[in-house]
Every structure is written in C-alpha cells, then in structure tokens.
C-alpha cells in the first residue's frame, strides 16, 4: 500500500483507528497482522516523506 496524498493519509489513519479497536478486543490472525503491519508501514513511509522522519516516538 502506498499513500500518495493527504486524503489517502487521512483515510489510512481512519483505518488504523478501526484496526486499533479490533486489536484491543481480540487476537488477530497472521493475515490480519500482516495487513495491520502494512498499514502502519505505509503511514510511517508517508509521514517520513512529509516530515523527514517516521512515526517513531509519536503518541498512539
């Protein structure tokens, strides 16, 4: 997944919020874990291009 625009970034953040609800309520499968990791990586990559750094140290 590649995030190219601010709108896509906002949509990805909304998906991350939904994922966090799932993660807090149940265990996730390996496939779901890979999808979650890909989303977080895409957000980190987009954030790095915008600010010169990744999500390290950001608050959840």
C-alpha positions in Angstrom: 0.0 0.0 0.0 1.4 3.4 -1.0 -0.1 6.6 0.4 0.4 9.4 -2.0 -2.0 12.2 -0.9 -3.1 13.9 2.3 -6.6 12.5 1.7 -5.2 8.9 1.4 -3.3 9.5 4.6 -6.4 10.6 6.4 -8.2 7.5 5.1 -5.4 5.3 6.3 -5.5 7.0 9.8 -9.2 6.2 10.0 -8.4 2.5 9.1 -5.7 2.5 11.7 -8.2 3.7 14.3 -10.6 0.8 13.3 -7.7 -1.7 13.5 -6.8 -0.5 16.9 -10.3 -1.2 18.1 -10.0 -4.7 16.8 -6.5 -5.3 18.2 -7.8 -4.2 21.7 -10.8 -6.5 21.6 -9.4 -9.8 20.2 -6.4 -11.6 18.9 -5.8 -11.2 15.2 -4.7 -13.8 12.6 -1.4 -13.8 10.9 -3.0 -12.5 7.7 -4.6 -9.6 9.7 -1.3 -8.9 11.4 0.4 -8.6 8.1 -2.3 -6.2 6.8 -2.0 -4.2 10.0 1.8 -4.0 9.7 1.5 -3.0 6.1 -0.9 -0.1 7.0 1.5 1.1 9.8 4.5 0.9 7.4 2.6 2.9 4.8 1.7 5.5 7.3 5.2 5.7 8.5 6.6 6.0 5.0 4.2 8.8 4.1 4.9 10.6 7.3 8.7 10.3 6.7 8.3 11.9 3.3 6.3 14.8 4.8 8.4 15.5 7.9 11.7 13.9 7.2 11.2 11.3 10.0 9.0 8.3 10.7 6.3 7.7 13.3 8.9 6.9 15.9 8.1 8.5 19.2 4.6 9.5 18.1 1.7 9.0 20.6 -1.0 6.4 19.7 
